[in-house]
Amino acid sequence: MAQPVKPARTSSATAQRHRVRQDLAAAAMHLFASQGYEATTVDEIAAAAGVARRTFFRHFRSKEEAIFPDHDDTLVRVGEVLESAEPHEHPLDTVCRGITEVLRMYAEAPEVSVERYRLTREIPILREREIASVARYERLFTRYLLGHFDESAHRDGDDDPLLAEVAASAVVAAHNHVLRRWLRAGGKGDVEAQLDHAFVVIKDTFGTGIGGGRALPAAPPATVSTTGEVVIAVARTNASPAEVMRTIEKALKGA
């Protein structure tokens, strides 16, 4: 006789973990703002959140870590975005989708994010913690982009390693720039649209310089043909807007 299937408890356990972390973060932020970071203890944060001290340390290693409850989970989501990318997607597009997950973490709770931004500007140790968290995303993106060229085949004139590291830094810097502007504006406005615009700038700069190796399918170089007054341009699917425009400009000049 088949045994009855027990209901999965993973989702409820995850939800409970999320609630406890959010409660601890809210308590920490309130206490830091009302009585100062130095004067606030872990015991006070735990008590304000209605949990025991040992529960606090099951979720956070220190009191400064407590106001960043979502970075670990977001890092996992970003990793899943990178791992599940379709082979034909340009790696830089994949990285941009990944960093968008980070932006959404902040945008889900604008008031909390604005208050946290205020605290990190006033308390150096919190700012250092935030910088360390952001560095984890940058390392993840750099490893991903570096994985799209064959390092053993590196040769003079191959700029993939340079472009991979610089592009990863550029994506994170663009995210930080857009996020800061949004936070300074009180969390108002379409922050994802602002980030999308920043992505266009980055892709115009780095779009075709990365990923010519194993991740992207082979594609013919951009070509053009003219018939009468009609110009036909053929470009790779992973070509940046800048490369497409250069191809069209050359065709028009030669027509």
TORSEVO-421342 format. One line per field, with one value per residue: chain; residue in one letter; x negated, y negated, z of N, C-alpha, C in turn. Coordinates in steps of 0.02 Angstrom, whole numbers, always signed. Layout:
! TORSEVO-421342
chain	A	...
res	A	...
n.x	X	...
n.y	Y	...
n.z	Z	...
ca.x	X	...
ca.y	Y	...
ca.z	Z	...
c.x	X	...
c.y	Y	...
c.z	Z	...
! end
This chain:
! TORSEVO-421342
chain	A	A	A	A	A	A	A	A	A	A	A	A	A	A	A	A	A	A	A	A	A	A	A	A	A	A	A	A	A	A	A	A	A	A	A	A	A	A	A	A	A	A	A	A	A	A	A	A	A	A	A	A	A	A	A	A	A	A	A	A	A	A	A	A	A	A	A	A	A	A	A	A	A	A	A	A	A	A	A	A	A	A	A	A	A	A	A	A	A	A	A	A	A	A	A	A	A	A	A	A	A	A	A	A	A	A	A	A	A	A	A	A	A	A	A	A	A	A	A	A	A	A	A	A	A	A	A	A	A	A	A	A	A	A	A	A	A	A	A	A	A	A	A	A	A	A	A	A	A	A	A	A	A	A	A	A	A	A	A	A	A	A	A	A	A	A	A	A	A	A	A	A	A	A	A	A	A	A	A	A	A	A	A	A	A	A	A	A	A	A	A	A	A	A	A	A	A	A	A	A	A	A	A	A	A	A	A	A	A	A	A	A	A	A	A	A	A	A	A	A	A	A	A	A	A	A	A	A	A	A	A	A	A	A	A	A	A	A	A	A	A	A	A	A	A	A	A	A	A	A	A	A	A	A	A
res	M	A	Q	P	V	K	P	A	R	T	S	S	A	T	A	Q	R	H	R	V	R	Q	D	L	A	A	A	A	M	H	L	F	A	S	Q	G	Y	E	A	T	T	V	D	E	I	A	A	A	A	G	V	A	R	R	T	F	F	R	H	F	R	S	K	E	E	A	I	F	P	D	H	D	D	T	L	V	R	V	G	E	V	L	E	S	A	E	P	H	E	H	P	L	D	T	V	C	R	G	I	T	E	V	L	R	M	Y	A	E	A	P	E	V	S	V	E	R	Y	R	L	T	R	E	I	P	I	L	R	E	R	E	I	A	S	V	A	R	Y	E	R	L	F	T	R	Y	L	L	G	H	F	D	E	S	A	H	R	D	G	D	D	D	P	L	L	A	E	V	A	A	S	A	V	V	A	A	H	N	H	V	L	R	R	W	L	R	A	G	G	K	G	D	V	E	A	Q	L	D	H	A	F	V	V	I	K	D	T	F	G	T	G	I	G	G	G	R	A	L	P	A	A	P	P	A	T	V	S	T	T	G	E	V	V	I	A	V	A	R	T	N	A	S	P	A	E	V	M	R	T	I	E	K	A	L	K	G	A
n.x	-42	-27	-116	-50	-76	-172	-138	-235	-347	-433	-406	-330	-420	-520	-452	-427	-558	-593	-504	-549	-679	-650	-580	-681	-769	-692	-677	-811	-844	-756	-801	-934	-913	-843	-913	-1046	-1184	-1297	-1250	-1156	-1115	-1132	-1047	-945	-893	-845	-748	-660	-611	-544	-603	-721	-893	-977	-906	-920	-1057	-1049	-1010	-1085	-1256	-1304	-1262	-1266	-1246	-1115	-1027	-1025	-938	-906	-1006	-1076	-979	-945	-1065	-1068	-957	-1003	-1111	-1039	-976	-1085	-1130	-1024	-1016	-979	-1069	-1086	-1076	-1154	-1295	-1312	-1185	-1123	-1187	-1142	-1007	-1022	-1071	-961	-877	-932	-905	-766	-749	-774	-675	-556	-521	-512	-511	-579	-702	-744	-760	-859	-962	-986	-1036	-1151	-1229	-1257	-1319	-1471	-1514	-1403	-1395	-1512	-1478	-1376	-1445	-1528	-1432	-1383	-1497	-1500	-1406	-1468	-1583	-1522	-1463	-1577	-1646	-1553	-1552	-1687	-1684	-1642	-1736	-1881	-2003	-2123	-2156	-2200	-2272	-2383	-2303	-2177	-2045	-1950	-1963	-1992	-1881	-1777	-1795	-1791	-1665	-1580	-1604	-1554	-1417	-1376	-1412	-1327	-1203	-1216	-1227	-1102	-1018	-1057	-1017	-880	-850	-889	-790	-686	-636	-551	-478	-508	-613	-665	-653	-745	-861	-862	-890	-1021	-1079	-1074	-1171	-1285	-1286	-1304	-1435	-1508	-1449	-1478	-1600	-1620	-1607	-1627	-1665	-1627	-1492	-1402	-1315	-1390	-1399	-1372	-1478	-1430	-1347	-1310	-1195	-1146	-1003	-950	-880	-870	-936	-1005	-1042	-1136	-1159	-1242	-1148	-1186	-1242	-1286	-1185	-1267	-1361	-1276	-1230	-1351	-1375	-1267	-1294	-1414	-1366	-1279	-1367	-1437	-1345
n.y	+59	-109	-239	-382	-545	-663	-833	-963	-1062	-1160	-1285	-1353	-1357	-1434	-1553	-1587	-1604	-1715	-1811	-1824	-1872	-1995	-2058	-2069	-2152	-2269	-2303	-2326	-2435	-2532	-2548	-2586	-2709	-2780	-2774	-2766	-2685	-2631	-2623	-2525	-2357	-2181	-2103	-2195	-2217	-2089	-2074	-2178	-2130	-2022	-1896	-1769	-1792	-1692	-1658	-1772	-1758	-1648	-1697	-1812	-1867	-1976	-2136	-2240	-2176	-2149	-2242	-2216	-2111	-2039	-2015	-1891	-1798	-1862	-1856	-1720	-1711	-1790	-1712	-1603	-1660	-1682	-1550	-1489	-1546	-1561	-1481	-1562	-1691	-1847	-1861	-1980	-2035	-1942	-1964	-2093	-2066	-1995	-2090	-2170	-2099	-2129	-2265	-2260	-2206	-2313	-2401	-2341	-2378	-2530	-2632	-2573	-2550	-2681	-2731	-2645	-2681	-2810	-2781	-2708	-2805	-2884	-2802	-2734	-2596	-2525	-2566	-2509	-2375	-2367	-2395	-2283	-2185	-2220	-2198	-2061	-2031	-2088	-2008	-1887	-1918	-1949	-1825	-1754	-1820	-1805	-1671	-1655	-1650	-1571	-1547	-1481	-1497	-1623	-1764	-1887	-2038	-1990	-2046	-2001	-1957	-2079	-2158	-2085	-2098	-2237	-2265	-2197	-2272	-2392	-2367	-2347	-2471	-2554	-2511	-2549	-2687	-2724	-2675	-2753	-2882	-2864	-2833	-2951	-3030	-2995	-2870	-2876	-2866	-2779	-2664	-2550	-2578	-2680	-2609	-2522	-2613	-2646	-2523	-2519	-2613	-2548	-2429	-2480	-2516	-2401	-2296	-2200	-2152	-2048	-1875	-1804	-1676	-1520	-1527	-1591	-1560	-1530	-1664	-1754	-1889	-2063	-2117	-2204	-2245	-2325	-2382	-2474	-2611	-2556	-2498	-2356	-2282	-2160	-2088	-2017	-1928	-1960	-2082	-2248	-2399	-2504	-2444	-2399	-2521	-2574	-2487	-2514	-2649	-2637	-2568	-2662	-2762	-2699	-2675
n.z	+0	-44	+34	+117	+52	+131	+168	+99	+194	+168	+107	+205	+310	+254	+237	+370	+416	+339	+390	+524	+504	+442	+545	+642	+574	+560	+694	+730	+646	+695	+829	+808	+748	+846	+970	+939	+857	+927	+1058	+1054	+1087	+1046	+1122	+1150	+1023	+990	+1091	+1059	+939	+984	+1003	+1056	+1110	+1057	+945	+866	+831	+752	+635	+603	+607	+673	+747	+654	+536	+538	+481	+349	+288	+172	+79	+69	+22	-96	-166	-194	-280	-386	-428	-477	-587	-671	-689	-755	-878	-1053	-1187	-1300	-1256	-1234	-1128	-1057	-1057	-976	-853	-828	-807	-691	-597	-590	-507	-384	-374	-367	-242	-157	-204	-169	-42	-19	+85	+191	+130	+103	+234	+280	+196	+243	+370	+339	+283	+391	+485	+489	+500	+458	+329	+279	+291	+197	+79	+74	+51	-76	-149	-159	-258	-368	-380	-413	-538	-612	-614	-687	-814	-849	-869	-998	-1096	-1166	-1062	-1072	-1200	-1211	-1286	-1358	-1389	-1363	-1279	-1192	-1052	-987	-1025	-969	-829	-814	-867	-778	-662	-710	-727	-594	-540	-614	-567	-431	-444	-501	-401	-288	-329	-336	-202	-139	-187	-110	-136	-242	-407	-565	-544	-605	-741	-752	-725	-834	-936	-902	-929	-1068	-1101	-1051	-1127	-1255	-1243	-1202	-1266	-1377	-1350	-1263	-1230	-1347	-1351	-1286	-1246	-1331	-1484	-1644	-1759	-1910	-1968	-1968	-2114	-2267	-2398	-2547	-2637	-2761	-2686	-2565	-2414	-2345	-2196	-2109	-1956	-1813	-1688	-1562	-1572	-1523	-1507	-1548	-1634	-1736	-1785	-1833	-1938	-2023	-2052	-2124	-2234	-2291	-2326	-2423	-2518
ca.x	+0	-67	-116	-25	-128	-170	-142	-300	-348	-487	-382	-310	-481	-554	-413	-440	-626	-591	-470	-593	-733	-623	-564	-744	-795	-652	-695	-879	-843	-722	-844	-992	-890	-817	-961	-1114	-1211	-1342	-1213	-1110	-1143	-1097	-992	-890	-863	-807	-690	-614	-581	-506	-637	-777	-959	-1003	-870	-954	-1119	-1035	-997	-1137	-1317	-1320	-1206	-1268	-1221	-1043	-985	-1029	-912	-888	-1061	-1093	-928	-949	-1124	-1047	-914	-1045	-1146	-992	-967	-1144	-1135	-969	-1016	-979	-1135	-1091	-1074	-1220	-1310	-1303	-1113	-1109	-1211	-1095	-947	-1040	-1076	-893	-850	-956	-867	-698	-751	-767	-613	-498	-503	-546	-520	-632	-765	-764	-784	-922	-1011	-1003	-1078	-1217	-1268	-1275	-1357	-1523	-1518	-1348	-1414	-1562	-1442	-1340	-1496	-1548	-1377	-1382	-1557	-1485	-1373	-1517	-1624	-1481	-1457	-1643	-1658	-1508	-1576	-1750	-1669	-1620	-1790	-1927	-2063	-2183	-2172	-2214	-2326	-2389	-2248	-2114	-2028	-1894	-1971	-1986	-1813	-1734	-1800	-1768	-1592	-1548	-1607	-1511	-1348	-1364	-1416	-1265	-1151	-1225	-1213	-1029	-988	-1069	-974	-812	-845	-892	-725	-636	-608	-498	-496	-515	-685	-685	-661	-809	-915	-862	-926	-1092	-1101	-1085	-1237	-1337	-1288	-1335	-1507	-1539	-1403	-1501	-1669	-1624	-1566	-1637	-1688	-1587	-1422	-1359	-1321	-1427	-1356	-1411	-1490	-1381	-1357	-1258	-1186	-1103	-964	-921	-886	-857	-996	-989	-1098	-1130	-1205	-1235	-1094	-1215	-1275	-1259	-1157	-1321	-1389	-1227	-1231	-1412	-1366	-1221	-1329	-1461	-1327	-1253	-1423	-1460	-1289
ca.y	+0	-169	-282	-450	-595	-716	-899	-996	-1117	-1205	-1353	-1386	-1369	-1490	-1614	-1602	-1631	-1782	-1856	-1836	-1916	-2061	-2087	-2088	-2209	-2327	-2321	-2354	-2502	-2578	-2562	-2625	-2778	-2813	-2779	-2763	-2618	-2608	-2611	-2470	-2290	-2126	-2084	-2242	-2204	-2028	-2087	-2220	-2088	-1969	-1832	-1760	-1810	-1638	-1662	-1824	-1734	-1598	-1734	-1861	-1858	-2036	-2184	-2281	-2135	-2140	-2286	-2193	-2043	-2006	-2007	-1820	-1769	-1894	-1828	-1655	-1723	-1814	-1653	-1562	-1695	-1668	-1479	-1468	-1586	-1525	-1484	-1615	-1758	-1877	-1859	-2046	-2041	-1899	-1999	-2148	-2037	-1976	-2149	-2195	-2066	-2167	-2327	-2245	-2195	-2379	-2433	-2309	-2414	-2595	-2669	-2539	-2561	-2751	-2738	-2609	-2723	-2864	-2753	-2688	-2866	-2913	-2755	-2705	-2524	-2500	-2578	-2458	-2312	-2369	-2390	-2212	-2147	-2236	-2167	-1991	-2030	-2104	-1948	-1838	-1938	-1943	-1754	-1733	-1847	-1773	-1603	-1654	-1648	-1517	-1580	-1445	-1519	-1694	-1784	-1959	-2067	-1965	-2090	-1974	-1960	-2149	-2181	-2049	-2128	-2306	-2266	-2178	-2331	-2444	-2350	-2360	-2543	-2584	-2495	-2590	-2757	-2732	-2664	-2811	-2937	-2846	-2838	-3023	-3058	-2968	-2807	-2893	-2861	-2713	-2651	-2499	-2612	-2716	-2559	-2499	-2663	-2637	-2462	-2537	-2645	-2497	-2383	-2516	-2520	-2335	-2244	-2146	-2134	-1992	-1816	-1776	-1608	-1460	-1532	-1616	-1523	-1566	-1706	-1788	-1960	-2108	-2130	-2246	-2244	-2380	-2372	-2539	-2657	-2518	-2470	-2299	-2267	-2097	-2091	-1964	-1939	-1987	-2146	-2304	-2452	-2544	-2408	-2400	-2588	-2582	-2448	-2552	-2709	-2617	-2551	-2723	-2798	-2663	-2665
ca.z	+0	-50	+93	+102	+42	+181	+138	+105	+243	+150	+94	+267	+349	+222	+252	+440	+419	+309	+438	+581	+482	+431	+611	+673	+537	+578	+763	+730	+616	+741	+886	+785	+734	+906	+1025	+914	+842	+980	+1119	+1044	+1095	+1014	+1167	+1141	+957	+995	+1133	+1021	+887	+1016	+997	+1102	+1085	+1015	+880	+829	+803	+700	+573	+589	+645	+711	+745	+593	+481	+546	+440	+280	+294	+109	+32	+58	-21	-162	-199	-219	-339	-440	-453	-516	-651	-712	-705	-798	-940	-1116	-1219	-1351	-1225	-1225	-1056	-1026	-1045	-918	-794	-816	-776	-623	-553	-582	-448	-326	-372	-345	-170	-126	-226	-139	+20	-27	+147	+228	+94	+114	+302	+284	+162	+289	+423	+313	+271	+456	+527	+445	+500	+418	+259	+262	+283	+134	+26	+71	+21	-147	-180	-174	-323	-420	-390	-447	-608	-644	-627	-741	-877	-864	-891	-1067	-1144	-1150	-1034	-1095	-1268	-1208	-1330	-1365	-1428	-1338	-1223	-1153	-978	-966	-1034	-922	-762	-817	-878	-715	-619	-737	-712	-523	-531	-641	-519	-371	-462	-507	-335	-245	-351	-317	-129	-122	-207	-65	-162	-290	-477	-595	-538	-654	-806	-748	-731	-904	-976	-887	-964	-1138	-1105	-1040	-1184	-1311	-1231	-1195	-1291	-1420	-1333	-1217	-1243	-1413	-1343	-1288	-1227	-1385	-1546	-1696	-1800	-1962	-1956	-1997	-2185	-2296	-2470	-2568	-2697	-2774	-2630	-2504	-2382	-2303	-2151	-2073	-1899	-1764	-1639	-1500	-1586	-1485	-1550	-1577	-1691	-1790	-1815	-1872	-1999	-2066	-2075	-2177	-2294	-2321	-2357	-2482	-2565
c.x	-44	-61	-89	-82	-120	-176	-210	-296	-400	-463	-364	-371	-519	-518	-424	-509	-628	-559	-515	-649	-709	-607	-628	-774	-758	-669	-763	-879	-810	-767	-905	-973	-872	-868	-1034	-1140	-1252	-1304	-1166	-1145	-1102	-1038	-932	-855	-819	-743	-637	-578	-541	-536	-694	-843	-987	-969	-902	-1016	-1109	-1025	-1052	-1197	-1333	-1262	-1206	-1241	-1145	-1001	-990	-1003	-905	-946	-1077	-1043	-931	-1009	-1107	-1004	-955	-1084	-1102	-979	-1025	-1146	-1081	-966	-1016	-1046	-1142	-1092	-1145	-1234	-1301	-1229	-1093	-1129	-1165	-1030	-961	-1041	-1007	-859	-871	-916	-796	-695	-741	-698	-551	-475	-538	-560	-576	-700	-790	-793	-852	-978	-1034	-1051	-1147	-1260	-1294	-1322	-1407	-1523	-1461	-1363	-1465	-1528	-1406	-1388	-1518	-1495	-1375	-1441	-1544	-1450	-1424	-1562	-1586	-1475	-1523	-1658	-1615	-1534	-1643	-1740	-1648	-1676	-1840	-1993	-2127	-2204	-2187	-2276	-2329	-2333	-2180	-2096	-1971	-1905	-1963	-1914	-1765	-1735	-1775	-1692	-1555	-1548	-1560	-1437	-1331	-1365	-1353	-1207	-1156	-1208	-1138	-995	-996	-1024	-902	-802	-846	-827	-669	-603	-551	-523	-505	-590	-708	-695	-727	-868	-919	-899	-1001	-1119	-1115	-1154	-1292	-1343	-1317	-1411	-1540	-1504	-1432	-1571	-1676	-1583	-1573	-1658	-1632	-1512	-1376	-1368	-1357	-1379	-1400	-1424	-1437	-1398	-1301	-1253	-1139	-1067	-928	-933	-874	-923	-975	-1051	-1084	-1182	-1193	-1180	-1122	-1251	-1243	-1228	-1212	-1351	-1341	-1227	-1293	-1406	-1321	-1255	-1378	-1423	-1301	-1308	-1444	-1407	-1294
c.y	-62	-213	-351	-499	-650	-784	-930	-1055	-1170	-1277	-1389	-1401	-1429	-1556	-1635	-1633	-1703	-1832	-1874	-1883	-1987	-2096	-2110	-2149	-2273	-2351	-2354	-2425	-2552	-2597	-2602	-2698	-2815	-2822	-2774	-2693	-2591	-2588	-2551	-2403	-2239	-2104	-2130	-2231	-2143	-2038	-2128	-2181	-2030	-1900	-1828	-1779	-1756	-1637	-1716	-1796	-1675	-1633	-1782	-1850	-1918	-2085	-2226	-2242	-2133	-2185	-2270	-2121	-2004	-1992	-1933	-1787	-1798	-1867	-1759	-1664	-1747	-1755	-1609	-1594	-1679	-1595	-1456	-1506	-1541	-1533	-1542	-1685	-1785	-1880	-1926	-2059	-2000	-1934	-2058	-2123	-2018	-2035	-2180	-2162	-2103	-2231	-2315	-2232	-2261	-2410	-2402	-2346	-2482	-2631	-2639	-2553	-2632	-2761	-2703	-2650	-2780	-2839	-2736	-2749	-2895	-2868	-2718	-2629	-2491	-2510	-2526	-2391	-2311	-2362	-2317	-2169	-2158	-2203	-2094	-1985	-2041	-2043	-1894	-1854	-1931	-1870	-1730	-1757	-1816	-1702	-1598	-1667	-1595	-1548	-1546	-1467	-1594	-1711	-1860	-1985	-2041	-2004	-2063	-1977	-2031	-2172	-2148	-2083	-2200	-2310	-2247	-2237	-2385	-2430	-2365	-2435	-2578	-2572	-2541	-2663	-2769	-2724	-2724	-2869	-2926	-2854	-2911	-3058	-3030	-2904	-2818	-2884	-2789	-2695	-2598	-2530	-2650	-2668	-2532	-2548	-2657	-2575	-2477	-2568	-2594	-2451	-2416	-2516	-2451	-2280	-2188	-2124	-2074	-1934	-1789	-1704	-1557	-1471	-1552	-1576	-1565	-1605	-1741	-1860	-2003	-2121	-2174	-2233	-2299	-2362	-2437	-2585	-2622	-2489	-2414	-2284	-2202	-2099	-2031	-1979	-1969	-2053	-2201	-2355	-2494	-2510	-2408	-2468	-2600	-2545	-2485	-2614	-2693	-2601	-2613	-2762	-2765	-2655	-2713
c.z	+0	+12	+74	+98	+94	+148	+150	+153	+225	+142	+159	+311	+320	+238	+324	+449	+394	+358	+497	+562	+471	+497	+646	+640	+556	+648	+766	+702	+662	+799	+866	+775	+798	+962	+1004	+905	+900	+1043	+1114	+1049	+1057	+1056	+1158	+1074	+960	+1035	+1096	+967	+917	+1009	+1048	+1069	+1038	+946	+836	+794	+755	+633	+554	+633	+689	+704	+682	+532	+481	+501	+366	+276	+229	+62	+18	+10	-92	-201	-229	-282	-398	-471	-496	-584	-697	-735	-754	-864	-1002	-1151	-1269	-1321	-1215	-1150	-1021	-1012	-983	-853	-777	-785	-704	-576	-543	-522	-384	-319	-346	-270	-133	-142	-195	-76	+19	+39	+189	+196	+104	+183	+311	+251	+207	+344	+398	+298	+337	+497	+483	+443	+461	+344	+236	+251	+216	+75	+18	+38	-55	-183	-196	-241	-378	-433	-428	-522	-645	-661	-685	-809	-897	-888	-963	-1117	-1120	-1127	-1059	-1164	-1270	-1250	-1332	-1410	-1407	-1274	-1180	-1078	-952	-969	-985	-854	-762	-825	-814	-666	-643	-722	-639	-509	-556	-594	-458	-385	-465	-440	-289	-264	-330	-241	-107	-139	-164	-89	-210	-362	-500	-597	-588	-724	-808	-755	-802	-949	-964	-923	-1037	-1147	-1098	-1100	-1246	-1304	-1233	-1234	-1331	-1402	-1289	-1243	-1313	-1410	-1341	-1276	-1285	-1448	-1599	-1739	-1851	-1944	-1991	-2071	-2210	-2370	-2488	-2632	-2709	-2716	-2564	-2478	-2335	-2261	-2114	-2017	-1854	-1715	-1575	-1512	-1545	-1533	-1584	-1638	-1750	-1825	-1857	-1939	-2048	-2095	-2131	-2242	-2330	-2356	-2422	-2536	-2624
! end
